[in-house]
Amino acid sequence: METNEKPKKGNRPAYEARVGLCRATVWQNQTKDGKTRYSIQLSRRYAVKSEGGDEWRTSDSFSPLDIPLVQKALDQAFEFATARTKPVSEQLAEEADEADRVASIPG
């Protein structure tokens, strides 16, 4: 997916790891029950030549040569997000409990 759209004002990422032209953007989301969840979006910037100069765009496709850069950015984003959340084992246990609770609702 290619885009040159800017994010909505006020909707800022919690963190952005940049390695070369590759980015891992961390978004913080609140669930209905007040828990904080993080999601990570990967992207790559590239320039398109135009009459007025280079126009910068964003893509979520990567060449094989981008992969080491994406891995580094993703590692940084992962470290940021996991430092602010419960351990994965606790999250999985809570999600399993929630799934059991929903499954036990009649109807």
Biopython code that builds the backbone (N, CA, C, O; Angstrom):
import numpy as np
from Bio.PDB.StructureBuilder import StructureBuilder

atoms = [
    (1, "MET", "N", (0.835, -1.172, 0.000)),
    (1, "MET", "CA", (0.000, 0.000, 0.000)),
    (1, "MET", "C", (0.879, 1.234, 0.000)),
    (1, "MET", "O", (1.792, 1.346, 0.818)),
    (2, "GLU", "N", (0.621, 2.139, -0.886)),
    (2, "GLU", "CA", (1.368, 3.377, -0.952)),
    (2, "GLU", "C", (0.463, 4.516, -0.534)),
    (2, "GLU", "O", (-0.723, 4.539, -0.863)),
    (3, "THR", "N", (1.031, 5.459, 0.193)),
    (3, "THR", "CA", (0.240, 6.610, 0.599)),
    (3, "THR", "C", (1.141, 7.805, 0.823)),
    (3, "THR", "O", (2.306, 7.658, 1.190)),
    (4, "ASN", "N", (0.609, 8.960, 0.605)),
    (4, "ASN", "CA", (1.326, 10.171, 0.990)),
    (4, "ASN", "C", (0.432, 10.985, 1.915)),
    (4, "ASN", "O", (0.611, 12.195, 2.055)),
    (5, "GLU", "N", (-0.544, 10.310, 2.554)),
    (5, "GLU", "CA", (-1.429, 10.948, 3.513)),
    (5, "GLU", "C", (-0.698, 11.142, 4.836)),
    (5, "GLU", "O", (0.140, 10.331, 5.231)),
    (6, "LYS", "N", (-1.032, 12.216, 5.495)),
    (6, "LYS", "CA", (-0.501, 12.492, 6.826)),
    (6, "LYS", "C", (-1.483, 11.952, 7.856)),
    (6, "LYS", "O", (-2.687, 11.930, 7.603)),
    (7, "PRO", "N", (-0.982, 11.508, 9.033)),
    (7, "PRO", "CA", (-1.909, 11.070, 10.077)),
    (7, "PRO", "C", (-2.768, 12.254, 10.543)),
    (7, "PRO", "O", (-2.361, 13.409, 10.415)),
    (8, "LYS", "N", (-3.951, 11.961, 11.080)),
    (8, "LYS", "CA", (-4.818, 13.004, 11.587)),
    (8, "LYS", "C", (-4.107, 13.746, 12.720)),
    (8, "LYS", "O", (-3.347, 13.155, 13.487)),
    (9, "LYS", "N", (-4.367, 15.041, 12.807)),
    (9, "LYS", "CA", (-3.776, 15.835, 13.879)),
    (9, "LYS", "C", (-4.234, 15.285, 15.220)),
    (9, "LYS", "O", (-5.401, 14.925, 15.374)),
    (10, "GLY", "N", (-3.350, 15.219, 16.173)),
    (10, "GLY", "CA", (-3.681, 14.703, 17.487)),
    (10, "GLY", "C", (-3.533, 13.194, 17.594)),
    (10, "GLY", "O", (-3.463, 12.662, 18.702)),
    (11, "ASN", "N", (-3.486, 12.505, 16.482)),
    (11, "ASN", "CA", (-3.324, 11.057, 16.480)),
    (11, "ASN", "C", (-1.841, 10.757, 16.258)),
    (11, "ASN", "O", (-1.420, 10.446, 15.145)),
    (12, "ARG", "N", (-1.075, 10.853, 17.311)),
    (12, "ARG", "CA", (0.370, 10.693, 17.205)),
    (12, "ARG", "C", (0.807, 9.330, 17.729)),
    (12, "ARG", "O", (0.212, 8.785, 18.659)),
    (13, "PRO", "N", (1.851, 8.794, 17.118)),
    (13, "PRO", "CA", (2.337, 7.498, 17.602)),
    (13, "PRO", "C", (2.949, 7.625, 18.993)),
    (13, "PRO", "O", (3.435, 8.685, 19.388)),
    (14, "ALA", "N", (2.911, 6.512, 19.721)),
    (14, "ALA", "CA", (3.551, 6.464, 21.028)),
    (14, "ALA", "C", (5.071, 6.437, 20.873)),
    (14, "ALA", "O", (5.801, 6.919, 21.739)),
    (15, "TYR", "N", (5.540, 5.868, 19.756)),
    (15, "TYR", "CA", (6.977, 5.722, 19.516)),
    (15, "TYR", "C", (7.187, 5.436, 18.040)),
    (15, "TYR", "O", (6.338, 4.831, 17.385)),
    (16, "GLU", "N", (8.315, 5.873, 17.529)),
    (16, "GLU", "CA", (8.656, 5.565, 16.140)),
    (16, "GLU", "C", (10.144, 5.247, 16.060)),
    (16, "GLU", "O", (10.988, 6.077, 16.397)),
    (17, "ALA", "N", (10.453, 4.041, 15.612)),
    (17, "ALA", "CA", (11.839, 3.620, 15.413)),
    (17, "ALA", "C", (12.169, 3.789, 13.935)),
    (17, "ALA", "O", (11.465, 3.264, 13.073)),
    (18, "ARG", "N", (13.225, 4.512, 13.649)),
    (18, "ARG", "CA", (13.645, 4.720, 12.257)),
    (18, "ARG", "C", (15.036, 4.142, 12.065)),
    (18, "ARG", "O", (15.967, 4.453, 12.808)),
    (19, "VAL", "N", (15.154, 3.307, 11.067)),
    (19, "VAL", "CA", (16.446, 2.745, 10.687)),
    (19, "VAL", "C", (16.538, 2.896, 9.177)),
    (19, "VAL", "O", (15.813, 2.235, 8.433)),
    (20, "GLY", "N", (17.429, 3.764, 8.730)),
    (20, "GLY", "CA", (17.477, 4.086, 7.309)),
    (20, "GLY", "C", (16.151, 4.697, 6.911)),
    (20, "GLY", "O", (15.663, 5.611, 7.576)),
    (21, "LEU", "N", (15.567, 4.209, 5.844)),
    (21, "LEU", "CA", (14.270, 4.698, 5.388)),
    (21, "LEU", "C", (13.117, 3.841, 5.899)),
    (21, "LEU", "O", (11.962, 4.068, 5.540)),
    (22, "CYS", "N", (13.432, 2.861, 6.734)),
    (22, "CYS", "CA", (12.406, 1.967, 7.282)),
    (22, "CYS", "C", (11.972, 2.450, 8.662)),
    (22, "CYS", "O", (12.765, 2.984, 9.438)),
    (23, "ARG", "N", (10.686, 2.242, 8.941)),
    (23, "ARG", "CA", (10.118, 2.689, 10.213)),
    (23, "ARG", "C", (9.260, 1.601, 10.832)),
    (23, "ARG", "O", (8.619, 0.811, 10.138)),
    (24, "ALA", "N", (9.267, 1.584, 12.151)),
    (24, "ALA", "CA", (8.316, 0.784, 12.918)),
    (24, "ALA", "C", (7.623, 1.770, 13.848)),
    (24, "ALA", "O", (8.236, 2.304, 14.772)),
    (25, "THR", "N", (6.349, 2.004, 13.598)),
    (25, "THR", "CA", (5.589, 2.981, 14.365)),
    (25, "THR", "C", (4.715, 2.251, 15.368)),
    (25, "THR", "O", (3.972, 1.339, 15.005)),
    (26, "VAL", "N", (4.805, 2.655, 16.638)),
    (26, "VAL", "CA", (4.028, 2.033, 17.710)),
    (26, "VAL", "C", (2.836, 2.933, 18.023)),
    (26, "VAL", "O", (2.987, 4.119, 18.316)),
    (27, "TRP", "N", (1.643, 2.333, 17.951)),
    (27, "TRP", "CA", (0.411, 3.043, 18.274)),
    (27, "TRP", "C", (-0.147, 2.512, 19.576)),
    (27, "TRP", "O", (-0.202, 1.301, 19.788)),
    (28, "GLN", "N", (-0.560, 3.416, 20.448)),
    (28, "GLN", "CA", (-1.158, 3.036, 21.721)),
    (28, "GLN", "C", (-2.673, 3.117, 21.585)),
    (28, "GLN", "O", (-3.213, 4.121, 21.121)),
    (29, "ASN", "N", (-3.351, 2.051, 21.994)),
    (29, "ASN", "CA", (-4.809, 1.984, 21.900)),
    (29, "ASN", "C", (-5.389, 1.613, 23.252)),
    (29, "ASN", "O", (-4.796, 0.836, 24.000)),
    (30, "GLN", "N", (-6.541, 2.167, 23.558)),
    (30, "GLN", "CA", (-7.252, 1.828, 24.784)),
    (30, "GLN", "C", (-8.396, 0.890, 24.427)),
    (30, "GLN", "O", (-9.149, 1.149, 23.488)),
    (31, "THR", "N", (-8.524, -0.189, 25.171)),
    (31, "THR", "CA", (-9.638, -1.099, 24.964)),
    (31, "THR", "C", (-10.857, -0.575, 25.721)),
    (31, "THR", "O", (-10.742, 0.349, 26.527)),
    (32, "LYS", "N", (-12.007, -1.159, 25.465)),
    (32, "LYS", "CA", (-13.232, -0.723, 26.141)),
    (32, "LYS", "C", (-13.142, -0.877, 27.650)),
    (32, "LYS", "O", (-13.749, -0.113, 28.400)),
    (33, "ASP", "N", (-12.377, -1.875, 28.090)),
    (33, "ASP", "CA", (-12.246, -2.095, 29.535)),
    (33, "ASP", "C", (-11.073, -1.321, 30.135)),
    (33, "ASP", "O", (-10.675, -1.587, 31.269)),
    (34, "GLY", "N", (-10.518, -0.371, 29.389)),
    (34, "GLY", "CA", (-9.497, 0.519, 29.921)),
    (34, "GLY", "C", (-8.065, 0.015, 29.839)),
    (34, "GLY", "O", (-7.150, 0.681, 30.324)),
    (35, "LYS", "N", (-7.855, -1.135, 29.241)),
    (35, "LYS", "CA", (-6.492, -1.664, 29.118)),
    (35, "LYS", "C", (-5.782, -0.982, 27.955)),
    (35, "LYS", "O", (-6.411, -0.536, 26.995)),
    (36, "THR", "N", (-4.480, -0.914, 28.060)),
    (36, "THR", "CA", (-3.672, -0.338, 26.997)),
    (36, "THR", "C", (-3.101, -1.452, 26.144)),
    (36, "THR", "O", (-2.525, -2.412, 26.656)),
    (37, "ARG", "N", (-3.265, -1.315, 24.853)),
    (37, "ARG", "CA", (-2.702, -2.258, 23.884)),
    (37, "ARG", "C", (-1.824, -1.472, 22.929)),
    (37, "ARG", "O", (-2.059, -0.289, 22.684)),
    (38, "TYR", "N", (-0.824, -2.127, 22.398)),
    (38, "TYR", "CA", (0.057, -1.494, 21.419)),
    (38, "TYR", "C", (-0.007, -2.274, 20.112)),
    (38, "TYR", "O", (-0.093, -3.502, 20.108)),
    (39, "SER", "N", (0.037, -1.546, 19.014)),
    (39, "SER", "CA", (0.156, -2.174, 17.704)),
    (39, "SER", "C", (1.338, -1.533, 16.992)),
    (39, "SER", "O", (1.688, -0.383, 17.260)),
    (40, "ILE", "N", (1.943, -2.278, 16.093)),
    (40, "ILE", "CA", (3.135, -1.801, 15.391)),
    (40, "ILE", "C", (2.871, -1.826, 13.898)),
    (40, "ILE", "O", (2.421, -2.831, 13.349)),
    (41, "GLN", "N", (3.155, -0.717, 13.254)),
    (41, "GLN", "CA", (2.973, -0.556, 11.818)),
    (41, "GLN", "C", (4.347, -0.384, 11.177)),
    (41, "GLN", "O", (5.134, 0.461, 11.604)),
    (42, "LEU", "N", (4.630, -1.179, 10.160)),
    (42, "LEU", "CA", (5.905, -1.095, 9.447)),
    (42, "LEU", "C", (5.720, -0.323, 8.152)),
    (42, "LEU", "O", (4.706, -0.471, 7.470)),
    (43, "SER", "N", (6.709, 0.507, 7.814)),
    (43, "SER", "CA", (6.637, 1.263, 6.562)),
    (43, "SER", "C", (8.037, 1.614, 6.081)),
    (43, "SER", "O", (9.021, 1.507, 6.812)),
    (44, "ARG", "N", (8.087, 2.032, 4.839)),
    (44, "ARG", "CA", (9.347, 2.440, 4.212)),
    (44, "ARG", "C", (9.076, 3.706, 3.409)),
    (44, "ARG", "O", (8.074, 3.790, 2.698)),
    (45, "ARG", "N", (9.954, 4.678, 3.518)),
    (45, "ARG", "CA", (9.833, 5.915, 2.747)),
    (45, "ARG", "C", (10.647, 5.781, 1.472)),
    (45, "ARG", "O", (11.684, 5.119, 1.447)),
    (46, "TYR", "N", (10.162, 6.417, 0.418)),
    (46, "TYR", "CA", (10.904, 6.438, -0.835)),
    (46, "TYR", "C", (10.557, 7.724, -1.581)),
    (46, "TYR", "O", (9.500, 8.316, -1.361)),
    (47, "ALA", "N", (11.454, 8.145, -2.457)),
    (47, "ALA", "CA", (11.261, 9.380, -3.205)),
    (47, "ALA", "C", (10.824, 9.077, -4.627)),
    (47, "ALA", "O", (11.290, 8.120, -5.246)),
    (48, "VAL", "N", (9.929, 9.899, -5.130)),
    (48, "VAL", "CA", (9.480, 9.831, -6.516)),
    (48, "VAL", "C", (9.879, 11.156, -7.154)),
    (48, "VAL", "O", (9.560, 12.229, -6.643)),
    (49, "LYS", "N", (10.574, 11.064, -8.267)),
    (49, "LYS", "CA", (11.004, 12.274, -8.965)),
    (49, "LYS", "C", (9.796, 12.981, -9.576)),
    (49, "LYS", "O", (8.933, 12.345, -10.180)),
    (50, "SER", "N", (9.746, 14.298, -9.413)),
    (50, "SER", "CA", (8.695, 15.092, -10.042)),
    (50, "SER", "C", (9.301, 16.420, -10.485)),
    (50, "SER", "O", (10.447, 16.729, -10.160)),
    (51, "GLU", "N", (8.533, 17.186, -11.216)),
    (51, "GLU", "CA", (9.046, 18.448, -11.745)),
    (51, "GLU", "C", (9.459, 19.409, -10.636)),
    (51, "GLU", "O", (10.432, 20.148, -10.790)),
    (52, "GLY", "N", (8.743, 19.407, -9.539)),
    (52, "GLY", "CA", (9.037, 20.308, -8.430)),
    (52, "GLY", "C", (10.079, 19.770, -7.472)),
    (52, "GLY", "O", (10.313, 20.377, -6.428)),
    (53, "GLY", "N", (10.706, 18.665, -7.785)),
    (53, "GLY", "CA", (11.669, 18.024, -6.881)),
    (53, "GLY", "C", (11.155, 16.667, -6.449)),
    (53, "GLY", "O", (10.158, 16.170, -6.974)),
    (54, "ASP", "N", (11.836, 16.079, -5.499)),
    (54, "ASP", "CA", (11.434, 14.759, -5.019)),
    (54, "ASP", "C", (10.160, 14.864, -4.181)),
    (54, "ASP", "O", (10.004, 15.776, -3.369)),
    (55, "GLU", "N", (9.266, 13.919, -4.396)),
    (55, "GLU", "CA", (8.065, 13.801, -3.576)),
    (55, "GLU", "C", (8.219, 12.532, -2.747)),
    (55, "GLU", "O", (8.410, 11.449, -3.300)),
    (56, "TRP", "N", (8.136, 12.657, -1.426)),
    (56, "TRP", "CA", (8.317, 11.513, -0.545)),
    (56, "TRP", "C", (7.002, 10.805, -0.331)),
    (56, "TRP", "O", (5.974, 11.434, -0.080)),
    (57, "ARG", "N", (7.044, 9.482, -0.433)),
    (57, "ARG", "CA", (5.874, 8.631, -0.223)),
    (57, "ARG", "C", (6.213, 7.530, 0.769)),
    (57, "ARG", "O", (7.369, 7.326, 1.142)),
    (58, "THR", "N", (5.171, 6.833, 1.180)),
    (58, "THR", "CA", (5.317, 5.751, 2.145)),
    (58, "THR", "C", (4.734, 4.470, 1.558)),
    (58, "THR", "O", (3.701, 4.497, 0.890)),
    (59, "SER", "N", (5.404, 3.353, 1.814)),
    (59, "SER", "CA", (4.945, 2.052, 1.343)),
    (59, "SER", "C", (5.051, 1.041, 2.480)),
    (59, "SER", "O", (5.864, 1.199, 3.390)),
    (60, "ASP", "N", (4.217, -0.003, 2.417)),
    (60, "ASP", "CA", (4.348, -1.097, 3.381)),
    (60, "ASP", "C", (4.904, -2.346, 2.711)),
    (60, "ASP", "O", (4.757, -3.458, 3.218)),
    (61, "SER", "N", (5.548, -2.143, 1.557)),
    (61, "SER", "CA", (6.245, -3.232, 0.857)),
    (61, "SER", "C", (7.747, -3.006, 1.003)),
    (61, "SER", "O", (8.219, -1.870, 1.036)),
    (62, "PHE", "N", (8.484, -4.109, 1.088)),
    (62, "PHE", "CA", (9.920, -4.019, 1.337)),
    (62, "PHE", "C", (10.689, -4.897, 0.367)),
    (62, "PHE", "O", (10.225, -5.967, -0.027)),
    (63, "SER", "N", (11.865, -4.432, -0.010)),
    (63, "SER", "CA", (12.751, -5.260, -0.829)),
    (63, "SER", "C", (13.542, -6.166, 0.105)),
    (63, "SER", "O", (13.617, -5.894, 1.303)),
    (64, "PRO", "N", (14.131, -7.230, -0.413)),
    (64, "PRO", "CA", (14.950, -8.089, 0.446)),
    (64, "PRO", "C", (16.078, -7.310, 1.147)),
    (64, "PRO", "O", (16.467, -7.662, 2.261)),
    (65, "LEU", "N", (16.596, -6.274, 0.515)),
    (65, "LEU", "CA", (17.663, -5.483, 1.135)),
    (65, "LEU", "C", (17.162, -4.624, 2.296)),
    (65, "LEU", "O", (17.953, -4.183, 3.130)),
    (66, "ASP", "N", (15.844, -4.387, 2.351)),
    (66, "ASP", "CA", (15.263, -3.615, 3.458)),
    (66, "ASP", "C", (15.101, -4.453, 4.724)),
    (66, "ASP", "O", (15.024, -3.904, 5.824)),
    (67, "ILE", "N", (15.048, -5.753, 4.582)),
    (67, "ILE", "CA", (14.681, -6.626, 5.708)),
    (67, "ILE", "C", (15.573, -6.443, 6.937)),
    (67, "ILE", "O", (15.039, -6.375, 8.044)),
    (68, "PRO", "N", (16.906, -6.359, 6.809)),
    (68, "PRO", "CA", (17.707, -6.133, 8.019)),
    (68, "PRO", "C", (17.358, -4.806, 8.719)),
    (68, "PRO", "O", (17.392, -4.726, 9.947)),
    (69, "LEU", "N", (17.028, -3.778, 7.944)),
    (69, "LEU", "CA", (16.647, -2.495, 8.524)),
    (69, "LEU", "C", (15.289, -2.600, 9.212)),
    (69, "LEU", "O", (15.089, -2.052, 10.296)),
    (70, "VAL", "N", (14.360, -3.308, 8.574)),
    (70, "VAL", "CA", (13.037, -3.515, 9.157)),
    (70, "VAL", "C", (13.170, -4.295, 10.469)),
    (70, "VAL", "O", (12.507, -3.975, 11.455)),
    (71, "GLN", "N", (14.022, -5.312, 10.476)),
    (71, "GLN", "CA", (14.218, -6.110, 11.694)),
    (71, "GLN", "C", (14.727, -5.248, 12.842)),
    (71, "GLN", "O", (14.253, -5.378, 13.971)),
    (72, "LYS", "N", (15.682, -4.376, 12.568)),
    (72, "LYS", "CA", (16.220, -3.505, 13.624)),
    (72, "LYS", "C", (15.150, -2.554, 14.141)),
    (72, "LYS", "O", (15.007, -2.373, 15.350)),
    (73, "ALA", "N", (14.394, -1.943, 13.223)),
    (73, "ALA", "CA", (13.329, -1.028, 13.645)),
    (73, "ALA", "C", (12.259, -1.769, 14.433)),
    (73, "ALA", "O", (11.764, -1.262, 15.439)),
    (74, "LEU", "N", (11.898, -2.971, 13.980)),
    (74, "LEU", "CA", (10.888, -3.769, 14.668)),
    (74, "LEU", "C", (11.370, -4.188, 16.056)),
    (74, "LEU", "O", (10.584, -4.183, 17.003)),
    (75, "ASP", "N", (12.635, -4.548, 16.190)),
    (75, "ASP", "CA", (13.194, -4.886, 17.507)),
    (75, "ASP", "C", (13.064, -3.708, 18.470)),
    (75, "ASP", "O", (12.695, -3.892, 19.630)),
    (76, "GLN", "N", (13.366, -2.502, 17.996)),
    (76, "GLN", "CA", (13.270, -1.314, 18.845)),
    (76, "GLN", "C", (11.822, -1.052, 19.253)),
    (76, "GLN", "O", (11.545, -0.728, 20.408)),
    (77, "ALA", "N", (10.906, -1.192, 18.303)),
    (77, "ALA", "CA", (9.491, -0.988, 18.596)),
    (77, "ALA", "C", (8.979, -2.044, 19.567)),
    (77, "ALA", "O", (8.203, -1.736, 20.471)),
    (78, "PHE", "N", (9.412, -3.287, 19.381)),
    (78, "PHE", "CA", (9.032, -4.375, 20.278)),
    (78, "PHE", "C", (9.506, -4.083, 21.700)),
    (78, "PHE", "O", (8.751, -4.259, 22.657)),
    (79, "GLU", "N", (10.740, -3.642, 21.838)),
    (79, "GLU", "CA", (11.285, -3.309, 23.163)),
    (79, "GLU", "C", (10.465, -2.204, 23.823)),
    (79, "GLU", "O", (10.165, -2.280, 25.015)),
    (80, "PHE", "N", (10.105, -1.181, 23.055)),
    (80, "PHE", "CA", (9.301, -0.081, 23.597)),
    (80, "PHE", "C", (7.956, -0.598, 24.102)),
    (80, "PHE", "O", (7.562, -0.320, 25.234)),
    (81, "ALA", "N", (7.259, -1.348, 23.258)),
    (81, "ALA", "CA", (5.910, -1.808, 23.602)),
    (81, "ALA", "C", (5.916, -2.808, 24.746)),
    (81, "ALA", "O", (5.081, -2.716, 25.646)),
    (82, "THR", "N", (6.836, -3.758, 24.731)),
    (82, "THR", "CA", (6.828, -4.788, 25.782)),
    (82, "THR", "C", (7.303, -4.239, 27.123)),
    (82, "THR", "O", (6.958, -4.793, 28.167)),
    (83, "ALA", "N", (8.077, -3.177, 27.117)),
    (83, "ALA", "CA", (8.511, -2.568, 28.376)),
    (83, "ALA", "C", (7.331, -1.905, 29.094)),
    (83, "ALA", "O", (7.407, -1.616, 30.288)),
    (84, "ARG", "N", (6.248, -1.670, 28.360)),
    (84, "ARG", "CA", (5.093, -0.971, 28.913)),
    (84, "ARG", "C", (3.871, -1.861, 29.079)),
    (84, "ARG", "O", (2.792, -1.368, 29.407)),
    (85, "THR", "N", (4.018, -3.140, 28.862)),
    (85, "THR", "CA", (2.875, -4.050, 28.973)),
    (85, "THR", "C", (3.190, -5.187, 29.922)),
    (85, "THR", "O", (4.340, -5.404, 30.306)),
    (86, "LYS", "N", (2.153, -5.901, 30.290)),
    (86, "LYS", "CA", (2.313, -7.085, 31.128)),
    (86, "LYS", "C", (3.059, -8.147, 30.338)),
    (86, "LYS", "O", (3.074, -8.111, 29.107)),
    (87, "PRO", "N", (3.670, -9.082, 31.027)),
    (87, "PRO", "CA", (4.307, -10.185, 30.309)),
    (87, "PRO", "C", (3.297, -10.908, 29.416)),
    (87, "PRO", "O", (2.110, -10.983, 29.736)),
    (88, "VAL", "N", (3.776, -11.426, 28.317)),
    (88, "VAL", "CA", (2.910, -12.096, 27.339)),
    (88, "VAL", "C", (2.117, -13.224, 27.988)),
    (88, "VAL", "O", (0.946, -13.414, 27.657)),
    (89, "SER", "N", (2.722, -13.974, 28.901)),
    (89, "SER", "CA", (2.016, -15.085, 29.534)),
    (89, "SER", "C", (0.789, -14.587, 30.300)),
    (89, "SER", "O", (-0.252, -15.244, 30.292)),
    (90, "GLU", "N", (0.905, -13.428, 30.964)),
    (90, "GLU", "CA", (-0.238, -12.869, 31.684)),
    (90, "GLU", "C", (-1.314, -12.403, 30.703)),
    (90, "GLU", "O", (-2.504, -12.608, 30.944)),
    (91, "GLN", "N", (-0.903, -11.783, 29.608)),
    (91, "GLN", "CA", (-1.859, -11.309, 28.615)),
    (91, "GLN", "C", (-2.630, -12.482, 28.004)),
    (91, "GLN", "O", (-3.849, -12.420, 27.847)),
    (92, "LEU", "N", (-1.903, -13.552, 27.662)),
    (92, "LEU", "CA", (-2.560, -14.721, 27.071)),
    (92, "LEU", "C", (-3.536, -15.357, 28.047)),
    (92, "LEU", "O", (-4.617, -15.795, 27.653)),
    (93, "ALA", "N", (-3.158, -15.408, 29.325)),
    (93, "ALA", "CA", (-4.051, -15.981, 30.338)),
    (93, "ALA", "C", (-5.317, -15.134, 30.461)),
    (93, "ALA", "O", (-6.418, -15.675, 30.563)),
    (94, "GLU", "N", (-5.163, -13.804, 30.451)),
    (94, "GLU", "CA", (-6.330, -12.923, 30.534)),
    (94, "GLU", "C", (-7.227, -13.075, 29.309)),
    (94, "GLU", "O", (-8.452, -13.091, 29.433)),
    (95, "GLU", "N", (-6.621, -13.186, 28.127)),
    (95, "GLU", "CA", (-7.406, -13.356, 26.909)),
    (95, "GLU", "C", (-8.138, -14.691, 26.913)),
    (95, "GLU", "O", (-9.277, -14.772, 26.452)),
    (96, "ALA", "N", (-7.501, -15.739, 27.426)),
    (96, "ALA", "CA", (-8.154, -17.052, 27.513)),
    (96, "ALA", "C", (-9.317, -16.991, 28.498)),
    (96, "ALA", "O", (-10.378, -17.559, 28.241)),
    (97, "ASP", "N", (-9.123, -16.308, 29.620)),
    (97, "ASP", "CA", (-10.206, -16.148, 30.598)),
    (97, "ASP", "C", (-11.382, -15.404, 29.976)),
    (97, "ASP", "O", (-12.536, -15.782, 30.180)),
    (98, "GLU", "N", (-11.095, -14.354, 29.222)),
    (98, "GLU", "CA", (-12.136, -13.575, 28.558)),
    (98, "GLU", "C", (-12.869, -14.423, 27.531)),
    (98, "GLU", "O", (-14.094, -14.353, 27.435)),
    (99, "ALA", "N", (-12.136, -15.227, 26.760)),
    (99, "ALA", "CA", (-12.760, -16.104, 25.768)),
    (99, "ALA", "C", (-13.661, -17.119, 26.451)),
    (99, "ALA", "O", (-14.754, -17.403, 25.961)),
    (100, "ASP", "N", (-13.218, -17.671, 27.582)),
    (100, "ASP", "CA", (-14.048, -18.616, 28.338)),
    (100, "ASP", "C", (-15.314, -17.934, 28.859)),
    (100, "ASP", "O", (-16.401, -18.510, 28.825)),
    (101, "ARG", "N", (-15.156, -16.707, 29.336)),
    (101, "ARG", "CA", (-16.304, -15.965, 29.869)),
    (101, "ARG", "C", (-17.343, -15.712, 28.764)),
    (101, "ARG", "O", (-18.541, -15.903, 28.975)),
    (102, "VAL", "N", (-16.873, -15.283, 27.591)),
    (102, "VAL", "CA", (-17.769, -15.016, 26.470)),
    (102, "VAL", "C", (-18.438, -16.308, 26.014)),
    (102, "VAL", "O", (-19.630, -16.316, 25.706)),
    (103, "ALA", "N", (-17.679, -17.397, 25.968)),
    (103, "ALA", "CA", (-18.236, -18.680, 25.525)),
    (103, "ALA", "C", (-19.311, -19.210, 26.478)),
    (103, "ALA", "O", (-20.203, -19.952, 26.065)),
    (104, "SER", "N", (-19.222, -18.825, 27.754)),
    (104, "SER", "CA", (-20.181, -19.332, 28.729)),
    (104, "SER", "C", (-21.476, -18.505, 28.785)),
    (104, "SER", "O", (-22.410, -18.870, 29.499)),
    (105, "ILE", "N", (-21.532, -17.411, 28.046)),
    (105, "ILE", "CA", (-22.745, -16.595, 28.018)),
    (105, "ILE", "C", (-23.811, -17.325, 27.210)),
    (105, "ILE", "O", (-23.574, -17.691, 26.059)),
    (106, "PRO", "N", (-24.976, -17.539, 27.802)),
    (106, "PRO", "CA", (-26.038, -18.261, 27.074)),
    (106, "PRO", "C", (-26.534, -17.464, 25.867)),
    (106, "PRO", "O", (-26.552, -16.233, 25.869)),
    (107, "GLY", "N", (-26.939, -18.218, 24.830)),
    (107, "GLY", "CA", (-27.592, -17.616, 23.683)),
    (107, "GLY", "C", (-26.697, -17.364, 22.577)),
    (107, "GLY", "O", (-27.125, -16.855, 21.541)),
]
sb = StructureBuilder()
sb.init_structure("model")
sb.init_model(0)
sb.init_chain("A")
sb.init_seg("    ")
for serial, (resi, resn, name, xyz) in enumerate(atoms, 1):
    if name == "N":
        sb.init_residue(resn, " ", resi, " ")
    sb.init_atom(name, np.array(xyz, "f"), 0.0, 1.0, " ", f" {name:<3s}", serial, name[0])
structure = sb.get_structure()
